[in-house]
């Protein structure tokens, strides 16, 4: 089979395609023929980190072709999606049953990759913000794979006003089409009327202005891999709060909640209330181009590899 790998840290140019044996599923694992694999900013950032190379994992969707020992509830031919921690940029991948979610009839595997993992992050971050109907929301990276779903979910949860923050004004039309009321770019000094809660996917230098955009008693949920810090005074002065969110902790520690969120995402999808957007599909051999799109912050929705 083919898979994408890298041997030294760097940009998209360090990725290469190689031949590798098809892996054997172990206990509790499914062997999946990958039909779609999501490309995410955290994975792109890991390739640049000065560390030992890691498998390019992440969200995949495809057809089950073999079962590991002890697997029940799945069969060859099933369509599934989920998170893999080994090689996911590949023709075949190993998916643990705890991470596997069935793809319902009527949904494509590309839609599944665009919806489930990114949607779980968006829905989990939204829940962490404890939204109340009528409140104003701010979503940074509103045109991203997670952000464009967070905008829609905030509206479903009754947000009275939604502000979409983006890196470039050319994304304004896209995020307005998702239901935002106001669009701001990161370089603006004034982010407009204060909001009750913010979902921040960017971090770094953007964390402080996002906190400043909160009204008194406002809540910010940080789920970015970009880091950043907030001065305690900025929180104390307005009785504001910052909460960190990581979906992997939910998957490992609260599997029932994780599964409930997955069911909710598919329910909203079937009802037409949640529309995953796919910016571009790339062949496996063009993984470097996919990473370049993410690094350039030019995507409107999800970037997907299609082996």
Secondary structure as GFF3:
##gff-version 3
##sequence-region A 1 307
A	DSSP	beta_strand	2	5	.	.	.	ID=ss1
A	DSSP	three_ten_helix	12	14	.	.	.	ID=ss2
A	DSSP	beta_strand	16	19	.	.	.	ID=ss3
A	DSSP	beta_strand	29	39	.	.	.	ID=ss4
A	DSSP	alpha_helix	41	48	.	.	.	ID=ss5
A	DSSP	beta_strand	58	67	.	.	.	ID=ss6
A	DSSP	beta_strand	79	84	.	.	.	ID=ss7
A	DSSP	beta_strand	92	96	.	.	.	ID=ss8
A	DSSP	three_ten_helix	97	99	.	.	.	ID=ss9
A	DSSP	beta_strand	100	102	.	.	.	ID=ss10
A	DSSP	alpha_helix	109	128	.	.	.	ID=ss11
A	DSSP	beta_strand	136	140	.	.	.	ID=ss12
A	DSSP	alpha_helix	147	156	.	.	.	ID=ss13
A	DSSP	beta_strand	161	166	.	.	.	ID=ss14
A	DSSP	three_ten_helix	169	171	.	.	.	ID=ss15
A	DSSP	alpha_helix	172	178	.	.	.	ID=ss16
A	DSSP	beta_strand	182	185	.	.	.	ID=ss17
A	DSSP	beta_strand	195	200	.	.	.	ID=ss18
A	DSSP	alpha_helix	206	212	.	.	.	ID=ss19
A	DSSP	beta_strand	214	222	.	.	.	ID=ss20
A	DSSP	alpha_helix	232	236	.	.	.	ID=ss21
A	DSSP	beta_strand	241	244	.	.	.	ID=ss22
A	DSSP	alpha_helix	247	253	.	.	.	ID=ss23
A	DSSP	alpha_helix	255	270	.	.	.	ID=ss24
A	DSSP	beta_strand	278	283	.	.	.	ID=ss25
A	DSSP	three_ten_helix	284	286	.	.	.	ID=ss26
A	DSSP	alpha_helix	287	295	.	.	.	ID=ss27
A	DSSP	beta_strand	302	306	.	.	.	ID=ss28
###
